[in-house]
Amino acid sequence: MSEILIWTYVIVGLTFALYIVIAWRSRVQDVKGFYVAGMGVPPVANGMATGADWMSAASFISMAGLISFLGYPGCYYLMGWTGGYVLLALLLAPYLRKFGKFTVPDFVGDRYYSDTARLVAAACAIFVSFTYVAGQMRGVGIVFSRFLEVPINTGVIVGMIIVFIYATLGGMKGITWTQVAQYCVLIVAYLIPAWAISSHVTGVPIPQIGFGSTISSGPDAGKYLLDTLDLIAKDLGFHAYTATFANEATNMLNVFCITFALMVGTAGLPHVIIRFYTVPSVRAARISAGWALVFIALLYTTAPAVAAFARYNMINSLNGKYYSLEIMAQAKGITLPSDPAALAAMRAQYADQLAPSWFKNWEKTGLIIWFDKAGDGRIHYSAGAAFAGKPEFSGQTGKFGQPLIKNQATTNKNELYVDQDIMVLANPEIASLPPWVIALVAAGGLAAALSTAAGLLLVVGSAISHDLYYRVINKNATEKQRLTVARVMIGVAVCAAGYFGVYPPAFVAQVVAFAFGLAASSFFPIIILGIFTKRTTKEGCIAGMVVGIVFTATYIIQTKFMGVSNWFLGITPEGIGTVGMCFNFIAAWAVSMVTKAPPQHVQDIVEHVRIPKGAGAAAAH
């Protein structure tokens, strides 16, 4: 058993045990504790839990990988998610906390005085949460498949079991305190390798500064990191790393739409909004939002630096290297010595010409693959996909013994397939950091994925047990019955999430981007109109949500899974939520103008929530 594997079992095992102990000690028997943690979570702890809930596998695993591949345009994820949280903290969180309901569908049902609106909102919450949780389970599978050396399917199942235990035992209370622990794990796991790699590459231990510094050693010593990345990218046939709006998919309109969809999608995500119901007061909600921004900023300001270091190190460690000593000897006509000591000496002599061990470790997962198009036994990295689609092996071997790929037909010279979700997780290995750091990153990736998955699954359980079962089907249900339904529904949701983890529709950040687009087109307009206007009616609310989410979901399915081109102004499916949001606003406003105004008591509630009498006193309650 390798040293990395031993460390991974130890660190991941200890963190999993910690999560389960916290969930057991936080177990609840009442619906208020299960849904909103008894509304007694301190602001600092809630800010930390919000950070963990918010920084999912997409933030920890996939965001830096996406920036690493796309360069400057990839920062729309960074800008959209960060800006969205500010929007949520300023425009929504205090008002929703003042309204005082358990869930977003609960707010929609009461504000729009309609069980139909409640059901539509619950359906949207379930749909958005399932889409989002698919990305988290994918992240869990990736971590398990590499670091615990088990199949992705097995990793997903283990993750499902862990989430099910602490989500059903403690509900929101258990999830909150587990997320506090998970935040500590994930942020330490993200920052330690970032500090170490920044010191190694630039001599500056602070990655945010190292990102703009000069390279300290090697053939590129004295050159600025970003200038070097631009030059390497151009030499390989890519656009410059810092180039803006480099292609059709990242033109100005698409970048704007994706950024805005991520921003308003953030403000409409039910699993993030519900966090502000867990604190004692409106003032505490504002304070916890501020703390959450601080905790989130630690990772988000580090991610661009991690992306740049990962790209620089990966290209330098692979491009032009022979796959193995045996292949190099075969290509050069060198006879390998039979004596083990002499063979080891030769391997050390040619070490700088050979593919590193990290590449072969990750190659076992199928997330990075070399296909020898040149037939020279060397790895050549250049622009374009190495082959069509994801790898499918033919069962045959090539000239130098490497497995051949079925779907290999491409016209470019790139021989390397790299799944961008591995960039953060492989980064410590690429930089030759100690095994315990590599294992810590694995634990951090799992903490990020599981923390968000738990919050999403609770949203699904709450939407069905509280908004559907209790508020519509059985209004006389006891607390015990409601808790039972919630726990059963979380179990069902875990199984469905596991399926999407095994058969993901795309890479992590992309799946999550779809969820944000769906949230942007369904919840955000209705929540904003519900808080800041008294004239929006139940008919307008229902029309807006249906139009917004149906348009957005249809467009995503057509363009992503049915081969239809991006027919609406060339906007990609990741950004179409912005258009769906606009349609939602238009439909809600138009229908509200031709339908009867809301009852007076509803208008009074809106007035009280938005501008309550004695605003200073109200903020303390």
N, C-alpha and C positions, 0 to 999 in steps of 0.2 A: 504494500500500500504506500503511495507516494506521500511525501511530507505535506503537500498542499491538501490532499484528501483528508489526512488525519486532522490538520488544523481546521478544515471546513466542518468536519463532523463535530469537533469540539465546540467551535464558536456558534455554528448554526444550532446545534443541540442545546447549548446553554440559553441562547436567545429564545428558542421555541419553548423551553421549559419555563423561562421567565414569563412569557406571554400567557401561558396556561395558568400559572400560579396567580398572576394578576387577575385573570378572568374569573378564577374560582373564588378569590377573595372579594371580588366586586359583583358577584352574582346577585340578581334582583328577583323579586317576586311580585312587583307591582308595575303597572303599565307606564307610569310617569318615569320610573327609573329605567325601564326598558327602552322607551322611546326617546327621552331627553335627559337621561342621567339625573333625574330628580331636580333639574334646574339648579344645581348646586356646585358646578365645576368652577374653581377659581380662574380668573382671566388669564394668568400666565400659563397655567396648565392647559386651558382651552386653546390658547394661541399655539402651544406646542403640538397639541393633538390636531388642530386644524392644519398645521404645517405638514404633519405626517399624512393626514387624510388627503391633503391637496397634492403633496409631492408623491405621485404614484410611480409605478414602473416606467411610465412615459417620461417623467421628470428625471428619475434616477438613472434609468437604463438607456432610454431611447433618445432623449432630447439632445444630449451632447453628441450622440452618434449621428443624428440627423444634421446637426450643425457641422460636424466633421466632414460629412459627405457633400453637403450643399454649399458650405461656406457661409458667406454673408446672408443670402436669402433664407437660410435655415433659422435665422434669428427671429423669424416671425413667430415661432413657437414661444421663444423667450419673451418677446414684447407682448404678445397676445395674452399669455397666461399671467404675466406680472401685472399688466394694465388691467386685466379683468378682475384680479383680486382687489385692486384699489377701487375699482368701480363697485364691486360688491360691498366693500367695507364702508364706502361713503353713501351709496344710494339705497342699499337694500337692507343690510344687516340690522341696523338699529330699529327700522320701521317694522320689519318682520318680527323682531323680538318683542316690540311693543304690542303687536297684534296678538302674540301669545299662543299660537297654535302649535301642535306637535309636528306637523308635516306641511310641505308645500301644497299638496292637494287639499289639505285641511284649510289652508289659507284661501285657496281658489274657491273651494266649495262655499265657505262662509262669506267671503267678500263678494262673490257673484251669486249668492243666495240660490244655489242650484246644485242638486245631487248629480245632474248630468255633467255639469262643468267639473265637479269633483271627480267623476269617473273618467272623463277625458284626461284630466290632469294626472290621475293615478296611472292611466295607461301610458301616458307620455313618460312619467317618472320611471316606470318599469322598463319601457323600451330603451330610454337613454341609459339607465343603469346597466342593463344587460349588455348594451354595446360597449360601454366603458369597461365593465368588469372583464370582458373578453380579452382586452389588452393586458389586464393585470395577471390573469391566469397564464397568458403567453409568456410574460416576464418571469413568472414562477418556474415554468417549464424550462426556459432557457438557463436559468441559474442552476437548477437541479441537474440538467443534462450535462453541463460542463463540470461543475465543481464537485458534485456527488457521484458523477459518472454513472448515472442511471438514465433510462429513456425519458424523453420529455413527458410522455404519458404518465409515467410513474411519479415524476416530479409534480405534475399538476394534481394528481390524486392526493399526494401528501399535503400539498398546500390547501386543497379543499377540506381535508380533515381538520387541519389546524384552525382554519378560519371558522369552520362550522362549530368547533368546540367553544372558542371564546366569543363568537357572535351570539350564539344561542344561550350560553350560560349567563353572561352579564349584560346583554343588550347594549344600549348606548353607554351605560355606565362602565361596563367591562371594556367595551371598545375604546372609550375615551382614555382610560388609564393605560390600556395596552398601547394605544397610539403615542402616549407620552414616552413610553419606553422605546417604541419603534422609532420615534423621531431621533432620540439620542443615538440609537444604533446607526440609523441611516446617515445622519449628518457627520458623525465621526468617521464612518466608512467612506464617505465621499471626500472629506477634507484631507485626511491623512495622506492618501496616495497623491492627491492634487498638490499638496505642499512638497512632498518628496520629489515628484516628477518635475515640478517647476524649479526646484533647487538644482536638480540634475541637469536639466536642459539649459536653463538660463542663469543659474547661480542665484536666483531671487526666490526665497521661500514662499512669498505671497503670490499665488497664481494670478490674481487679478492684475498685479503689476508685472509679473513675469510674462504674461500674455503679450505685452507691448515692449518687451525688452529684447536684447540681443542674445544670440545663442552663445553659450560659454565655452564649448569645446567641440572637437571634431572638425570635419572639412568645412562646415558652415560657420565656424567660430567668428564672432564679430559682426555677423549679419543679423538684422532684425528678423524675429521669428515669422511674422506675417509676410514680410517681403520674400523670405525664403519659401514659404508655402505657396505664394503666388507664382514664383519662378518654377517650383517643382510641378505645380498643377499645369502650367502652360507647356512645360517640357513633355508631360505625359499626355497632352492633348485635351486637358480639361480647361474650363474657364478659370480665370484667376480666383483664388480663394476668397479674396475680398471684393470681387466684382459684384455690382448691384444689378438686379433684374437681368440675369445672364441669359435666360432662355424663356420660351413661351410659358412654361409652367411656373416660372418665378418672375413674370413681368409685373409691372407696377399694380395693375388691377388685381391680379391674383394675390399678390403679397398683401395688398390692402384688405381684400375680402377674407383671406385666411386669418390675418391678424385680428380683424374686427370680429369675425365669427368666434375665434378663441376667446376674445375679450368678453363679449356679451354672453357667450356660452358659459364662461366661468361664473358669471353673475347669475346664471339660471340653473346651475347644477344643484340638484336637490340634496346630495350627500354633503355638500359644502355649506349650503344654506342652513341645514338642520343643526349644524354645530353651534350656531348663534342662539338656538333655543335652550342650550344646556347651561347657560350662565345665569346668575341670580337676577340681573337687572339689565336695562337698556344701556346704562353707563358701563357695566361690565362687558357688554357685547362690543361696545366701541373700543374699550381697552384691549380686549382679547384680539380684536381685528388688528390693532396696532402691533401687538406682540407677534401675531402670526406673520405679518409683513417682515418683521425683523428676522424671524426664524427661516422664512422662505428665502429671504435675500441671501442668506449664507450660502445656499446651494445655487441659486439662480445666477449670482454674480460670478460663481466659480465655473459654471458649465461651459461658457465659451472658451475659457483657457484649457479646460480638460479636453474639449473637442480638438483644439489646435495641437496640443501636445500629442494626442492619440494619433491624429493623421500624420504628423511629422514622424513619429516613432515607427508607425506601422509601415509606411512607405520605405523608410530607410532600412528597416529590418528585413524586408521581403524582396523588394524590386531587384531583379537581376541575380538573385541568390540561387544556387543549386538546391534542388529539393532535398538531397541527402548526399552523404559522402559516397555511397555506392553509385548513385546516379552520376555524380561528378566524375568519379573514376571511370565509369563506362563511357561517358561523353568524351573524356580526354584521353582515353586509352591507357590509364594508369592501372597498374596491378596492385591490389590491396594486399598488405602483409598479413600473414596468418597469425603471427604472434599478437596476442591481445594488447600487450604494452605498446608495441609498435603501431598497432591500429589506433589506439587511443592517442598516441603522440601525433599521428597524421590527422586525426579528427581535430585535435587542438590547433594544429598548424593551419588548417584550412577553415577554421571556425567562422571567420569573417566572410567566407564565400558560401556558407551553407544556411539553409532556412533554420530559424531558431526553434527551440522546443515548444514555445507557446503556440506556434502555428500548427504543429502536429497534434497538440493537445486539443485545440479548438476544432481541428479538422474532423475529429471523431464525432462531433455533434452535428456535422453537416451544415454548419452555419458559416464556414469558410472553406472554400474548395479551390484547388488548382487544377486547371486543364491545360496540358502541354500542347498548345497549338503550333509552336515553333519547332517542336520535336528536338529541343536541345537540352532538356532536363532542367531548365532554369525557369524561374517565376518572373513573368513579365506583366507589370501592372500599367494599364493605360486606359484612356477614356472608353466608355461603352460597357455594356453588359458582357460578362464572360461567355454567357450562353443564354438562350431564350428561356425565360421563366426561372423557377426554382429548380435545383439539381435533381435529376432522376438518373440513377446509375444503370448502365447497361449490363453489368455483370462481367464485362470484358476489361482487359487491361491494355494500356498503350505501350509505346516503344520502351519506356523506362519503368514499366510496372505499375504506373498509377492507374486508378480506376477510371474508365471512360464514362462519359456522360451521354445519356440518350439525346437530350435536347441541347445539342451543342452548336447548332447552326447560327453563326453570327458572322458579320463581315469585318469586325474590328480585331485588333491584335491583343486585346485584354484577355489574360489567362486566369484571372483571379475573381472568384465570386466571394463577396463579403456581405454578410447580413449586418446592416448597420447597428442592430441591437446589441452586438457583441462589443462595441468599441469601448464603452466604459468598463465593462466587466473584464475585458482582456487587457486593458490599459496597464494595470500593475504588472502583469506577466510580461508584456512587451517591454516595459521599463526595468525588468529584472528586480522587482521589489521582493522583500522576504515573503515566504509562504504564509505567514500569519496575516500580512496585509492583504494578500490575495483572498484569503478565507474571510477576512473582515468585510471586504467588498461584496462577497457573495451574500453574507448575512445582511448587509445593507440593502442590496437589491431585493432580497426576500422581504425585509421589513417594509420597504416602500410599496411593493406590490400587495402584500397582505393587509397593510393598514388601510389602503384605499378600497381593496376588495371588501373588507369587513364593513366599511361605511356604506358602500353601494348595496351590499346584500341586506343591510338593515333597512335601507330605503325601500327595497323591494318588499321585505317582510312587513314593514309599516304600512306601505301603500295598500297591500292586500288585507291585512288584519284590521287596521284602523279605518282607512278611508273607504274600503269596499265592504268588508265583513261587518264592522261595528257601526259605521255611519250610514250604511245603505241596507245591508241584508238583515242584520240582527241588532237592532238598536238597544236591546235589553241584554246583550251579552255580558257575562261577568268578566272580571279582570283575568281570571284563570283561563277562561275560554279564549279571550283575546291573545293572551300570551302563548297559549298552545298553538293557535292558528299562525301567529307570527313566527314561531320557531319551526313549525312544519314548512311554512313558505320559504324561510331562509334555507332549509334543507333542500327544497326543490330548486331554489335559485342557485345554490352551490353546485348541484349536479349539472344544471344548464350551463353555468359559467365554466365548469370543467370541460364540457363538450367543446365550447368555443376556445378554450385554452389549448386543446389537443388539435383542433382544426381551425386555426385563426384565419380570418379573412384578409389580414395584411399585417405589416409590422406594427409594433406596439404604439408608437406615436401616431401613426396614421389611423389606427382603429380608434384611439382616444380622440383624435381630431374629428372623426365622424360623430362621436358622442357629443362633443362640444357644439358642433353644427346643429345637431338635433335639439340640444338644450336651448341654443340661441333662437331657433325658429319656433320653439313651442312655449317655453316658460318666461323668458326674459320680457317680451313685450307685455304679457298679461300681468306679470308682477309689477312692472313699472306703471302700467295704466291703472292697476288696482290700487296702488299707493298714491299716485299723484293726480289722478282724475276721479271725479265723482260721477261722471256721466257714462262711463263704460258699463255696458249692460251684460247680463249673463249670456244673451244671444251673441253679442259681440265677442265675448271671451271664448265661447265654444267655437265660433266661426274662425277666429284668429288662430287658435291652437291647431284646429284641424287643417286649415289651409297651410299654415306654416310647416308643420311636421310632415304632412303628406307630400307636399312639394319637395321638401328637402330629402326625405327618405327615398322618394321615387327617383330623384336625380342621382343620388348616391348609388342606388342599386343599378340604375341604367348604365351609368358611366363607369362604375367600378367592376361590375360583375356581369354585364350583358354586352359589353363591347361597344356601347353607344358613345359617340364622340362628345366632348364637352360643348353641348349645343347652346348653352346660355352665355353668350359673350365670351366663350372660351374659358369660363371660370371652372376651376378644378373642383372635384367633390369635397375636398377639405375646406373650401371657402364658400360653398353654396349656402351654408347656414346664414350668411349675411343677407342674401337675397330672400331666403325663407323668412327671416326676421322682419324684413320690410313688408313682405306680403301679409304676415301676421298683423303687424301694426295697421296696415291699410284695411284689411278685412274687419278687424275688431272695431276700428273707428267708423267705417262705413255702415256696418250693421248696427252699431250702437246709435248712430244718428237717426236711424229709421225705426227703432224699437223704443218701447216705453222706458223711461228713466228708472234707475234703481229706486227701491223703496227709501223713504226718508231715513229710517234707522240705519240702513247701510251707508248712506251718504254721511250720516253723523259719525259712524265708526271710522270712515276714511278721514274725516276732518280731525277726529281725535288722535288717530294714529300718526297723521302727518304733522299736524300743528296742535298738539294737545294743550288744553288749558293749564296754565301754570307749568310751562315747559321745563323750567329749572327743577321743579319738584318732581315732575313726571320722569325725568331722566334718572332719578334715584330709585325708581320703583320698577 
